[in-house]
Amino acid sequence: MITIAELRAKHGKMSQKELAEKIGTSQTTISSWEKDISVISAPHLKRLCVFFNVSADDLLGIDLTDKKFCS
């Protein structure tokens, strides 16, 4: 799993405000996502994935080889 904060850091130490402007949300929303206070909506998840060129699985921490939730 890669976090939004890690992606921002790898992207030239981008601020929450700069990212918010790029994907059409607020700095407060970015902060809430990073602190696990709120859940990312599907449209914003898609924007994050496209902007950072990562998969939703990477952002959500989904490991398709982990079958513990399938039983």
N, CA, C and O atoms as a Tripos MOL2 file, in Angstrom:
@<TRIPOS>MOLECULE
protein
  284   283    71     0     0
PROTEIN
NO_CHARGES

@<TRIPOS>ATOM
      1 N           0.8460   -1.1820    0.0000 N.3       1 MET1
      2 CA          0.0000    0.0000    0.0000 C.3       1 MET1
      3 C           0.8860    1.2380    0.0000 C.2       1 MET1
      4 O           1.9090    1.3030    0.6820 O.2       1 MET1
      5 N           0.4670    2.1940   -0.7700 N.am      2 ILE2
      6 CA          1.1470    3.4860   -0.7890 C.3       2 ILE2
      7 C           0.1500    4.5470   -0.3360 C.2       2 ILE2
      8 O          -1.0130    4.5250   -0.7400 O.2       2 ILE2
      9 N           0.5970    5.4590    0.4900 N.am      3 THR3
     10 CA         -0.3160    6.4710    1.0140 C.3       3 THR3
     11 C          -0.3140    7.7250    0.1270 C.2       3 THR3
     12 O           0.6000    7.9590   -0.6630 O.2       3 THR3
     13 N          -1.3520    8.4980    0.2920 N.am      4 ILE4
     14 CA         -1.4460    9.7600   -0.4450 C.3       4 ILE4
     15 C          -0.2960   10.6740   -0.0440 C.2       4 ILE4
     16 O           0.2870   11.3520   -0.8890 O.2       4 ILE4
     17 N           0.0270   10.6920    1.2340 N.am      5 ALA5
     18 CA          1.1390   11.5290    1.7020 C.3       5 ALA5
     19 C           2.4540   11.1130    1.0440 C.2       5 ALA5
     20 O           3.2590   11.9670    0.6720 O.2       5 ALA5
     21 N           2.6760    9.7980    0.8990 N.am      6 GLU6
     22 CA          3.8890    9.3180    0.2350 C.3       6 GLU6
     23 C           3.9010    9.7290   -1.2330 C.2       6 GLU6
     24 O           4.9390   10.1230   -1.7640 O.2       6 GLU6
     25 N           2.7550    9.6370   -1.8810 N.am      7 LEU7
     26 CA          2.6700   10.0360   -3.2860 C.3       7 LEU7
     27 C           2.9300   11.5280   -3.4420 C.2       7 LEU7
     28 O           3.6110   11.9530   -4.3760 O.2       7 LEU7
     29 N           2.3860   12.3200   -2.5230 N.am      8 ARG8
     30 CA          2.6290   13.7680   -2.5810 C.3       8 ARG8
     31 C           4.1130   14.0630   -2.4100 C.2       8 ARG8
     32 O           4.6620   14.9140   -3.1090 O.2       8 ARG8
     33 N           4.7650   13.3630   -1.4830 N.am      9 ALA9
     34 CA          6.1950   13.5740   -1.2290 C.3       9 ALA9
     35 C           7.0240   13.2160   -2.4570 C.2       9 ALA9
     36 O           7.9700   13.9210   -2.8070 O.2       9 ALA9
     37 N           6.6600   12.1120   -3.1080 N.am     10 LYS10
     38 CA          7.3790   11.6960   -4.3230 C.3      10 LYS10
     39 C           7.1120   12.6250   -5.5000 C.2      10 LYS10
     40 O           7.8590   12.6280   -6.4780 O.2      10 LYS10
     41 N           6.0610   13.4010   -5.4020 N.am     11 HIS11
     42 CA          5.6650   14.2960   -6.4840 C.3      11 HIS11
     43 C           6.1390   15.7230   -6.1750 C.2      11 HIS11
     44 O           5.3740   16.6810   -6.2890 O.2      11 HIS11
     45 N           7.3890   15.8430   -5.7880 N.am     12 GLY12
     46 CA          7.9710   17.1610   -5.5430 C.3      12 GLY12
     47 C           7.5010   17.8150   -4.2720 C.2      12 GLY12
     48 O           7.3610   19.0360   -4.2090 O.2      12 GLY12
     49 N           7.2510   16.9960   -3.2370 N.am     13 LYS13
     50 CA          6.7890   17.5150   -1.9420 C.3      13 LYS13
     51 C           5.5330   18.3720   -2.1030 C.2      13 LYS13
     52 O           5.4080   19.4330   -1.4920 O.2      13 LYS13
     53 N           4.6120   17.8980   -2.9290 N.am     14 MET14
     54 CA          3.3550   18.5890   -3.1930 C.3      14 MET14
     55 C           2.5570   18.7680   -1.8960 C.2      14 MET14
     56 O           2.4610   17.8450   -1.0880 O.2      14 MET14
     57 N           2.0040   19.9260   -1.7110 N.am     15 SER15
     58 CA          1.1910   20.1780   -0.5220 C.3      15 SER15
     59 C          -0.2110   19.5900   -0.6930 C.2      15 SER15
     60 O          -0.6380   19.2820   -1.8060 O.2      15 SER15
     61 N          -0.9020   19.4440    0.4080 N.am     16 GLN16
     62 CA         -2.2870   18.9810    0.3530 C.3      16 GLN16
     63 C          -3.1320   19.9550   -0.4700 C.2      16 GLN16
     64 O          -3.9990   19.5400   -1.2390 O.2      16 GLN16
     65 N          -2.8760   21.2250   -0.3050 N.am     17 LYS17
     66 CA         -3.6370   22.2430   -1.0340 C.3      17 LYS17
     67 C          -3.4010   22.1250   -2.5450 C.2      17 LYS17
     68 O          -4.3450   22.2180   -3.3290 O.2      17 LYS17
     69 N          -2.1520   21.9230   -2.9490 N.am     18 GLU18
     70 CA         -1.8420   21.7740   -4.3760 C.3      18 GLU18
     71 C          -2.5390   20.5490   -4.9630 C.2      18 GLU18
     72 O          -3.1080   20.6150   -6.0520 O.2      18 GLU18
     73 N          -2.4930   19.4300   -4.2370 N.am     19 LEU19
     74 CA         -3.1640   18.2280   -4.7100 C.3      19 LEU19
     75 C          -4.6680   18.4590   -4.8050 C.2      19 LEU19
     76 O          -5.3000   18.0660   -5.7860 O.2      19 LEU19
     77 N          -5.2250   19.0810   -3.8090 N.am     20 ALA20
     78 CA         -6.6610   19.3590   -3.8050 C.3      20 ALA20
     79 C          -7.0700   20.1570   -5.0410 C.2      20 ALA20
     80 O          -8.0860   19.8620   -5.6690 O.2      20 ALA20
     81 N          -6.2830   21.1560   -5.3810 N.am     21 GLU21
     82 CA         -6.5790   21.9650   -6.5640 C.3      21 GLU21
     83 C          -6.4900   21.1300   -7.8440 C.2      21 GLU21
     84 O          -7.2740   21.3330   -8.7710 O.2      21 GLU21
     85 N          -5.5500   20.2040   -7.8980 N.am     22 LYS22
     86 CA         -5.3560   19.3750   -9.0940 C.3      22 LYS22
     87 C          -6.5100   18.4010   -9.3180 C.2      22 LYS22
     88 O          -6.8790   18.1280  -10.4600 O.2      22 LYS22
     89 N          -7.0850   17.8710   -8.2220 N.am     23 ILE23
     90 CA         -8.1320   16.8600   -8.3930 C.3      23 ILE23
     91 C          -9.5320   17.3680   -8.0660 C.2      23 ILE23
     92 O         -10.4900   16.5960   -8.0930 O.2      23 ILE23
     93 N          -9.6590   18.6430   -7.7600 N.am     24 GLY24
     94 CA        -10.9810   19.2380   -7.5690 C.3      24 GLY24
     95 C         -11.6380   18.9510   -6.2340 C.2      24 GLY24
     96 O         -12.8110   18.5830   -6.1690 O.2      24 GLY24
     97 N         -10.8690   19.1230   -5.1680 N.am     25 THR25
     98 CA        -11.4330   18.9710   -3.8270 C.3      25 THR25
     99 C         -10.7680   19.9920   -2.9120 C.2      25 THR25
    100 O         -10.0860   20.8970   -3.3910 O.2      25 THR25
    101 N         -10.9560   19.8590   -1.6170 N.am     26 SER26
    102 CA        -10.3790   20.8210   -0.6790 C.3      26 SER26
    103 C          -9.1900   20.2310    0.0700 C.2      26 SER26
    104 O          -9.0320   19.0130    0.1400 O.2      26 SER26
    105 N          -8.3670   21.0950    0.6220 N.am     27 GLN27
    106 CA         -7.2300   20.6660    1.4340 C.3      27 GLN27
    107 C          -7.7270   19.8890    2.6420 C.2      27 GLN27
    108 O          -7.1030   18.9110    3.0520 O.2      27 GLN27
    109 N          -8.8430   20.3160    3.2110 N.am     28 THR28
    110 CA         -9.4260   19.6320    4.3690 C.3      28 THR28
    111 C          -9.7930   18.1920    4.0270 C.2      28 THR28
    112 O          -9.6020   17.2900    4.8420 O.2      28 THR28
    113 N         -10.3200   17.9770    2.8250 N.am     29 THR29
    114 CA        -10.6830   16.6340    2.3870 C.3      29 THR29
    115 C          -9.4410   15.7620    2.2490 C.2      29 THR29
    116 O          -9.4430   14.6130    2.6900 O.2      29 THR29
    117 N          -8.3840   16.2910    1.6440 N.am     30 ILE30
    118 CA         -7.1290   15.5400    1.5070 C.3      30 ILE30
    119 C          -6.6160   15.1560    2.8920 C.2      30 ILE30
    120 O          -6.2150   14.0130    3.1110 O.2      30 ILE30
    121 N          -6.6260   16.0900    3.8110 N.am     31 SER31
    122 CA         -6.1790   15.8310    5.1760 C.3      31 SER31
    123 C          -7.0160   14.7330    5.8310 C.2      31 SER31
    124 O          -6.4740   13.8630    6.5130 O.2      31 SER31
    125 N          -8.3180   14.7700    5.6290 N.am     32 SER32
    126 CA         -9.2100   13.7530    6.2000 C.3      32 SER32
    127 C          -8.9120   12.3690    5.6490 C.2      32 SER32
    128 O          -8.9520   11.3830    6.3840 O.2      32 SER32
    129 N          -8.6150   12.2920    4.3620 N.am     33 TRP33
    130 CA         -8.2480   11.0030    3.7630 C.3      33 TRP33
    131 C          -6.9530   10.4860    4.3620 C.2      33 TRP33
    132 O          -6.8460    9.3110    4.7120 O.2      33 TRP33
    133 N          -5.9690   11.3690    4.4780 N.am     34 GLU34
    134 CA         -4.6630   10.9610    4.9840 C.3      34 GLU34
    135 C          -4.7250   10.5200    6.4430 C.2      34 GLU34
    136 O          -3.9250    9.6870    6.8690 O.2      34 GLU34
    137 N          -5.6510   11.0600    7.2040 N.am     35 LYS35
    138 CA         -5.8030   10.6990    8.6160 C.3      35 LYS35
    139 C          -6.8380    9.5950    8.8240 C.2      35 LYS35
    140 O          -7.1550    9.2490    9.9620 O.2      35 LYS35
    141 N          -7.3670    9.0390    7.7280 N.am     36 ASP36
    142 CA         -8.4080    8.0090    7.7940 C.3      36 ASP36
    143 C          -9.6490    8.4660    8.5460 C.2      36 ASP36
    144 O         -10.2950    7.6800    9.2390 O.2      36 ASP36
    145 N          -9.9720    9.7410    8.4020 N.am     37 ILE37
    146 CA        -11.1770   10.2860    9.0160 C.3      37 ILE37
    147 C         -12.3690   10.1170    8.0910 C.2      37 ILE37
    148 O         -13.4930    9.9080    8.5470 O.2      37 ILE37
    149 N         -12.1230   10.2070    6.7980 N.am     38 SER38
    150 CA        -13.1950   10.0300    5.8210 C.3      38 SER38
    151 C         -12.7300    9.0960    4.7080 C.2      38 SER38
    152 O         -11.5380    8.8390    4.5390 O.2      38 SER38
    153 N         -13.6990    8.6040    3.9640 N.am     39 VAL39
    154 CA        -13.4570    7.6440    2.8940 C.3      39 VAL39
    155 C         -13.4070    8.3720    1.5550 C.2      39 VAL39
    156 O         -14.1790    9.3010    1.3160 O.2      39 VAL39
    157 N         -12.5110    7.9530    0.7000 N.am     40 ILE40
    158 CA        -12.3790    8.5520   -0.6280 C.3      40 ILE40
    159 C         -13.5390    8.0810   -1.5000 C.2      40 ILE40
    160 O         -13.8130    6.8840   -1.5870 O.2      40 ILE40
    161 N         -14.2120    9.0200   -2.1400 N.am     41 SER41
    162 CA        -15.2880    8.6630   -3.0610 C.3      41 SER41
    163 C         -14.6970    8.0470   -4.3270 C.2      41 SER41
    164 O         -13.5320    8.2720   -4.6530 O.2      41 SER41
    165 N         -15.5010    7.2800   -5.0240 N.am     42 ALA42
    166 CA        -15.0350    6.6330   -6.2580 C.3      42 ALA42
    167 C         -14.5130    7.6450   -7.2830 C.2      42 ALA42
    168 O         -13.4450    7.4240   -7.8550 O.2      42 ALA42
    169 N         -15.2260    8.7460   -7.5330 N.am     43 PRO43
    170 CA        -14.6920    9.7120   -8.5150 C.3      43 PRO43
    171 C         -13.3370   10.3050   -8.1010 C.2      43 PRO43
    172 O         -12.4590   10.5000   -8.9410 O.2      43 PRO43
    173 N         -13.1740   10.5870   -6.8060 N.am     44 HIS44
    174 CA        -11.8980   11.1320   -6.3510 C.3      44 HIS44
    175 C         -10.8040   10.0720   -6.3690 C.2      44 HIS44
    176 O          -9.6480   10.3800   -6.6600 O.2      44 HIS44
    177 N         -11.1550    8.8370   -6.0620 N.am     45 LEU45
    178 CA        -10.1860    7.7520   -6.1480 C.3      45 LEU45
    179 C          -9.6600    7.6340   -7.5740 C.2      45 LEU45
    180 O          -8.4580    7.4860   -7.7920 O.2      45 LEU45
    181 N         -10.5570    7.7000   -8.5260 N.am     46 LYS46
    182 CA        -10.1600    7.6290   -9.9370 C.3      46 LYS46
    183 C          -9.2350    8.7930  -10.2930 C.2      46 LYS46
    184 O          -8.2260    8.5960  -10.9710 O.2      46 LYS46
    185 N          -9.5670    9.9950   -9.8450 N.am     47 ARG47
    186 CA         -8.7220   11.1650  -10.1340 C.3      47 ARG47
    187 C          -7.3310   11.0050   -9.5230 C.2      47 ARG47
    188 O          -6.3280   11.3310  -10.1570 O.2      47 ARG47
    189 N          -7.2760   10.5000   -8.2870 N.am     48 LEU48
    190 CA         -5.9820   10.2700   -7.6380 C.3      48 LEU48
    191 C          -5.1510    9.2550   -8.4160 C.2      48 LEU48
    192 O          -3.9570    9.4570   -8.6370 O.2      48 LEU48
    193 N          -5.7880    8.1700   -8.8260 N.am     49 CYS49
    194 CA         -5.0770    7.1240   -9.5690 C.3      49 CYS49
    195 C          -4.5170    7.6550  -10.8830 C.2      49 CYS49
    196 O          -3.3670    7.3870  -11.2310 O.2      49 CYS49
    197 N          -5.3260    8.3950  -11.5960 N.am     50 VAL50
    198 CA         -4.8770    8.9530  -12.8780 C.3      50 VAL50
    199 C          -3.7760    9.9830  -12.6450 C.2      50 VAL50
    200 O          -2.7610    9.9740  -13.3430 O.2      50 VAL50
    201 N          -3.9650   10.8570  -11.6840 N.am     51 PHE51
    202 CA         -2.9890   11.9090  -11.4310 C.3      51 PHE51
    203 C          -1.6290   11.3340  -11.0410 C.2      51 PHE51
    204 O          -0.5970   11.7700  -11.5490 O.2      51 PHE51
    205 N          -1.6320   10.3520  -10.1350 N.am     52 PHE52
    206 CA         -0.3800    9.7780   -9.6490 C.3      52 PHE52
    207 C           0.0740    8.5480  -10.4360 C.2      52 PHE52
    208 O           1.1420    7.9960  -10.1680 O.2      52 PHE52
    209 N          -0.7310    8.1230  -11.3970 N.am     53 ASN53
    210 CA         -0.4140    6.9510  -12.2230 C.3      53 ASN53
    211 C          -0.1780    5.7040  -11.3480 C.2      53 ASN53
    212 O           0.8310    5.0110  -11.4860 O.2      53 ASN53
    213 N          -1.1300    5.4440  -10.4550 N.am     54 VAL54
    214 CA         -1.0990    4.2590   -9.5990 C.3      54 VAL54
    215 C          -2.4580    3.5660   -9.6950 C.2      54 VAL54
    216 O          -3.4390    4.1560  -10.1450 O.2      54 VAL54
    217 N          -2.4980    2.3090   -9.2660 N.am     55 SER55
    218 CA         -3.7650    1.5820   -9.2960 C.3      55 SER55
    219 C          -4.5660    1.8560   -8.0240 C.2      55 SER55
    220 O          -4.0160    2.2460   -6.9940 O.2      55 SER55
    221 N          -5.8600    1.6450   -8.1210 N.am     56 ALA56
    222 CA         -6.7230    1.7600   -6.9440 C.3      56 ALA56
    223 C          -6.3170    0.7220   -5.9070 C.2      56 ALA56
    224 O          -6.3670    0.9940   -4.7070 O.2      56 ALA56
    225 N          -5.9160   -0.4620   -6.3560 N.am     57 ASP57
    226 CA         -5.4540   -1.4990   -5.4350 C.3      57 ASP57
    227 C          -4.2940   -0.9790   -4.5900 C.2      57 ASP57
    228 O          -4.2600   -1.2000   -3.3800 O.2      57 ASP57
    229 N          -3.3550   -0.2970   -5.2170 N.am     58 ASP58
    230 CA         -2.2090    0.2550   -4.4880 C.3      58 ASP58
    231 C          -2.6590    1.2710   -3.4440 C.2      58 ASP58
    232 O          -2.1930    1.2350   -2.3050 O.2      58 ASP58
    233 N          -3.5560    2.1730   -3.8210 N.am     59 LEU59
    234 CA         -4.0220    3.1950   -2.8890 C.3      59 LEU59
    235 C          -4.8750    2.6240   -1.7640 C.2      59 LEU59
    236 O          -4.8230    3.1090   -0.6340 O.2      59 LEU59
    237 N          -5.6570    1.5980   -2.0710 N.am     60 LEU60
    238 CA         -6.5530    1.0240   -1.0740 C.3      60 LEU60
    239 C          -5.9050   -0.0950   -0.2630 C.2      60 LEU60
    240 O          -6.4960   -0.6010    0.6910 O.2      60 LEU60
    241 N          -4.7000   -0.4740   -0.6450 N.am     61 GLY61
    242 CA         -4.0000   -1.5230    0.0760 C.3      61 GLY61
    243 C          -4.5630   -2.9080   -0.1730 C.2      61 GLY61
    244 O          -4.5440   -3.7640    0.7110 O.2      61 GLY61
    245 N          -5.0640   -3.1260   -1.3800 N.am     62 ILE62
    246 CA         -5.6550   -4.4150   -1.7250 C.3      62 ILE62
    247 C          -4.5680   -5.3470   -2.2390 C.2      62 ILE62
    248 O          -3.8300   -5.0180   -3.1680 O.2      62 ILE62
    249 N          -4.4860   -6.5130   -1.6170 N.am     63 ASP63
    250 CA         -3.5510   -7.5540   -2.0270 C.3      63 ASP63
    251 C          -4.3750   -8.7290   -2.5200 C.2      63 ASP63
    252 O          -4.9790   -9.4440   -1.7200 O.2      63 ASP63
    253 N          -4.4030   -8.9310   -3.8040 N.am     64 LEU64
    254 CA         -5.2380   -9.9840   -4.3890 C.3      64 LEU64
    255 C          -4.7710  -11.3870   -4.0340 C.2      64 LEU64
    256 O          -5.4990  -12.3560   -4.2480 O.2      64 LEU64
    257 N          -3.5640  -11.5030   -3.4950 N.am     65 THR65
    258 CA         -3.0860  -12.8250   -3.0820 C.3      65 THR65
    259 C          -3.5090  -13.1590   -1.6570 C.2      65 THR65
    260 O          -3.3640  -14.3000   -1.2200 O.2      65 THR65
    261 N          -4.0290  -12.1790   -0.9330 N.am     66 ASP66
    262 CA         -4.4610  -12.3810    0.4480 C.3      66 ASP66
    263 C          -5.9040  -12.8810    0.4430 C.2      66 ASP66
    264 O          -6.8280  -12.1090    0.1830 O.2      66 ASP66
    265 N          -6.0970  -14.1400    0.7230 N.am     67 LYS67
    266 CA         -7.4160  -14.7600    0.6200 C.3      67 LYS67
    267 C          -8.1450  -14.8310    1.9760 C.2      67 LYS67
    268 O          -9.1860  -15.4820    2.0680 O.2      67 LYS67
    269 N          -7.6260  -14.1820    3.0210 N.am     68 LYS68
    270 CA         -8.2420  -14.3240    4.3400 C.3      68 LYS68
    271 C          -9.6580  -13.7510    4.4080 C.2      68 LYS68
    272 O         -10.4270  -14.1440    5.2850 O.2      68 LYS68
    273 N         -10.0180  -12.8510    3.5260 N.am     69 PHE69
    274 CA        -11.3610  -12.2790    3.5370 C.3      69 PHE69
    275 C         -12.3240  -13.0450    2.6400 C.2      69 PHE69
    276 O         -13.5050  -12.7030    2.5740 O.2      69 PHE69
    277 N         -11.8570  -14.0470    1.9670 N.am     70 CYS70
    278 CA        -12.6790  -14.7840    1.0210 C.3      70 CYS70
    279 C         -13.3750  -15.9940    1.6410 C.2      70 CYS70
    280 O         -14.2340  -16.5930    0.9950 O.2      70 CYS70
    281 N         -13.0430  -16.3600    2.8380 N.am     71 SER71
    282 CA        -13.6590  -17.5570    3.4210 C.3      71 SER71
    283 C         -14.7770  -17.2270    4.3630 C.2      71 SER71
    284 O         -15.3920  -18.1300    4.9320 O.2      71 SER71
@<TRIPOS>BOND
     1     1     2 1
     2     2     3 1
     3     3     4 2
     4     3     5 am
     5     5     6 1
     6     6     7 1
     7     7     8 2
     8     7     9 am
     9     9    10 1
    10    10    11 1
    11    11    12 2
    12    11    13 am
    13    13    14 1
    14    14    15 1
    15    15    16 2
    16    15    17 am
    17    17    18 1
    18    18    19 1
    19    19    20 2
    20    19    21 am
    21    21    22 1
    22    22    23 1
    23    23    24 2
    24    23    25 am
    25    25    26 1
    26    26    27 1
    27    27    28 2
    28    27    29 am
    29    29    30 1
    30    30    31 1
    31    31    32 2
    32    31    33 am
    33    33    34 1
    34    34    35 1
    35    35    36 2
    36    35    37 am
    37    37    38 1
    38    38    39 1
    39    39    40 2
    40    39    41 am
    41    41    42 1
    42    42    43 1
    43    43    44 2
    44    43    45 am
    45    45    46 1
    46    46    47 1
    47    47    48 2
    48    47    49 am
    49    49    50 1
    50    50    51 1
    51    51    52 2
    52    51    53 am
    53    53    54 1
    54    54    55 1
    55    55    56 2
    56    55    57 am
    57    57    58 1
    58    58    59 1
    59    59    60 2
    60    59    61 am
    61    61    62 1
    62    62    63 1
    63    63    64 2
    64    63    65 am
    65    65    66 1
    66    66    67 1
    67    67    68 2
    68    67    69 am
    69    69    70 1
    70    70    71 1
    71    71    72 2
    72    71    73 am
    73    73    74 1
    74    74    75 1
    75    75    76 2
    76    75    77 am
    77    77    78 1
    78    78    79 1
    79    79    80 2
    80    79    81 am
    81    81    82 1
    82    82    83 1
    83    83    84 2
    84    83    85 am
    85    85    86 1
    86    86    87 1
    87    87    88 2
    88    87    89 am
    89    89    90 1
    90    90    91 1
    91    91    92 2
    92    91    93 am
    93    93    94 1
    94    94    95 1
    95    95    96 2
    96    95    97 am
    97    97    98 1
    98    98    99 1
    99    99   100 2
   100    99   101 am
   101   101   102 1
   102   102   103 1
   103   103   104 2
   104   103   105 am
   105   105   106 1
   106   106   107 1
   107   107   108 2
   108   107   109 am
   109   109   110 1
   110   110   111 1
   111   111   112 2
   112   111   113 am
   113   113   114 1
   114   114   115 1
   115   115   116 2
   116   115   117 am
   117   117   118 1
   118   118   119 1
   119   119   120 2
   120   119   121 am
   121   121   122 1
   122   122   123 1
   123   123   124 2
   124   123   125 am
   125   125   126 1
   126   126   127 1
   127   127   128 2
   128   127   129 am
   129   129   130 1
   130   130   131 1
   131   131   132 2
   132   131   133 am
   133   133   134 1
   134   134   135 1
   135   135   136 2
   136   135   137 am
   137   137   138 1
   138   138   139 1
   139   139   140 2
   140   139   141 am
   141   141   142 1
   142   142   143 1
   143   143   144 2
   144   143   145 am
   145   145   146 1
   146   146   147 1
   147   147   148 2
   148   147   149 am
   149   149   150 1
   150   150   151 1
   151   151   152 2
   152   151   153 am
   153   153   154 1
   154   154   155 1
   155   155   156 2
   156   155   157 am
   157   157   158 1
   158   158   159 1
   159   159   160 2
   160   159   161 am
   161   161   162 1
   162   162   163 1
   163   163   164 2
   164   163   165 am
   165   165   166 1
   166   166   167 1
   167   167   168 2
   168   167   169 am
   169   169   170 1
   170   170   171 1
   171   171   172 2
   172   171   173 am
   173   173   174 1
   174   174   175 1
   175   175   176 2
   176   175   177 am
   177   177   178 1
   178   178   179 1
   179   179   180 2
   180   179   181 am
   181   181   182 1
   182   182   183 1
   183   183   184 2
   184   183   185 am
   185   185   186 1
   186   186   187 1
   187   187   188 2
   188   187   189 am
   189   189   190 1
   190   190   191 1
   191   191   192 2
   192   191   193 am
   193   193   194 1
   194   194   195 1
   195   195   196 2
   196   195   197 am
   197   197   198 1
   198   198   199 1
   199   199   200 2
   200   199   201 am
   201   201   202 1
   202   202   203 1
   203   203   204 2
   204   203   205 am
   205   205   206 1
   206   206   207 1
   207   207   208 2
   208   207   209 am
   209   209   210 1
   210   210   211 1
   211   211   212 2
   212   211   213 am
   213   213   214 1
   214   214   215 1
   215   215   216 2
   216   215   217 am
   217   217   218 1
   218   218   219 1
   219   219   220 2
   220   219   221 am
   221   221   222 1
   222   222   223 1
   223   223   224 2
   224   223   225 am
   225   225   226 1
   226   226   227 1
   227   227   228 2
   228   227   229 am
   229   229   230 1
   230   230   231 1
   231   231   232 2
   232   231   233 am
   233   233   234 1
   234   234   235 1
   235   235   236 2
   236   235   237 am
   237   237   238 1
   238   238   239 1
   239   239   240 2
   240   239   241 am
   241   241   242 1
   242   242   243 1
   243   243   244 2
   244   243   245 am
   245   245   246 1
   246   246   247 1
   247   247   248 2
   248   247   249 am
   249   249   250 1
   250   250   251 1
   251   251   252 2
   252   251   253 am
   253   253   254 1
   254   254   255 1
   255   255   256 2
   256   255   257 am
   257   257   258 1
   258   258   259 1
   259   259   260 2
   260   259   261 am
   261   261   262 1
   262   262   263 1
   263   263   264 2
   264   263   265 am
   265   265   266 1
   266   266   267 1
   267   267   268 2
   268   267   269 am
   269   269   270 1
   270   270   271 1
   271   271   272 2
   272   271   273 am
   273   273   274 1
   274   274   275 1
   275   275   276 2
   276   275   277 am
   277   277   278 1
   278   278   279 1
   279   279   280 2
   280   279   281 am
   281   281   282 1
   282   282   283 1
   283   283   284 2
@<TRIPOS>SUBSTRUCTURE
     1 MET1         2 RESIDUE 1 A MET
     2 ILE2         6 RESIDUE 1 A ILE
     3 THR3        10 RESIDUE 1 A THR
     4 ILE4        14 RESIDUE 1 A ILE
     5 ALA5        18 RESIDUE 1 A ALA
     6 GLU6        22 RESIDUE 1 A GLU
     7 LEU7        26 RESIDUE 1 A LEU
     8 ARG8        30 RESIDUE 1 A ARG
     9 ALA9        34 RESIDUE 1 A ALA
    10 LYS10       38 RESIDUE 1 A LYS
    11 HIS11       42 RESIDUE 1 A HIS
    12 GLY12       46 RESIDUE 1 A GLY
    13 LYS13       50 RESIDUE 1 A LYS
    14 MET14       54 RESIDUE 1 A MET
    15 SER15       58 RESIDUE 1 A SER
    16 GLN16       62 RESIDUE 1 A GLN
    17 LYS17       66 RESIDUE 1 A LYS
    18 GLU18       70 RESIDUE 1 A GLU
    19 LEU19       74 RESIDUE 1 A LEU
    20 ALA20       78 RESIDUE 1 A ALA
    21 GLU21       82 RESIDUE 1 A GLU
    22 LYS22       86 RESIDUE 1 A LYS
    23 ILE23       90 RESIDUE 1 A ILE
    24 GLY24       94 RESIDUE 1 A GLY
    25 THR25       98 RESIDUE 1 A THR
    26 SER26      102 RESIDUE 1 A SER
    27 GLN27      106 RESIDUE 1 A GLN
    28 THR28      110 RESIDUE 1 A THR
    29 THR29      114 RESIDUE 1 A THR
    30 ILE30      118 RESIDUE 1 A ILE
    31 SER31      122 RESIDUE 1 A SER
    32 SER32      126 RESIDUE 1 A SER
    33 TRP33      130 RESIDUE 1 A TRP
    34 GLU34      134 RESIDUE 1 A GLU
    35 LYS35      138 RESIDUE 1 A LYS
    36 ASP36      142 RESIDUE 1 A ASP
    37 ILE37      146 RESIDUE 1 A ILE
    38 SER38      150 RESIDUE 1 A SER
    39 VAL39      154 RESIDUE 1 A VAL
    40 ILE40      158 RESIDUE 1 A ILE
    41 SER41      162 RESIDUE 1 A SER
    42 ALA42      166 RESIDUE 1 A ALA
    43 PRO43      170 RESIDUE 1 A PRO
    44 HIS44      174 RESIDUE 1 A HIS
    45 LEU45      178 RESIDUE 1 A LEU
    46 LYS46      182 RESIDUE 1 A LYS
    47 ARG47      186 RESIDUE 1 A ARG
    48 LEU48      190 RESIDUE 1 A LEU
    49 CYS49      194 RESIDUE 1 A CYS
    50 VAL50      198 RESIDUE 1 A VAL
    51 PHE51      202 RESIDUE 1 A PHE
    52 PHE52      206 RESIDUE 1 A PHE
    53 ASN53      210 RESIDUE 1 A ASN
    54 VAL54      214 RESIDUE 1 A VAL
    55 SER55      218 RESIDUE 1 A SER
    56 ALA56      222 RESIDUE 1 A ALA
    57 ASP57      226 RESIDUE 1 A ASP
    58 ASP58      230 RESIDUE 1 A ASP
    59 LEU59      234 RESIDUE 1 A LEU
    60 LEU60      238 RESIDUE 1 A LEU
    61 GLY61      242 RESIDUE 1 A GLY
    62 ILE62      246 RESIDUE 1 A ILE
    63 ASP63      250 RESIDUE 1 A ASP
    64 LEU64      254 RESIDUE 1 A LEU
    65 THR65      258 RESIDUE 1 A THR
    66 ASP66      262 RESIDUE 1 A ASP
    67 LYS67      266 RESIDUE 1 A LYS
    68 LYS68      270 RESIDUE 1 A LYS
    69 PHE69      274 RESIDUE 1 A PHE
    70 CYS70      278 RESIDUE 1 A CYS
    71 SER71      282 RESIDUE 1 A SER
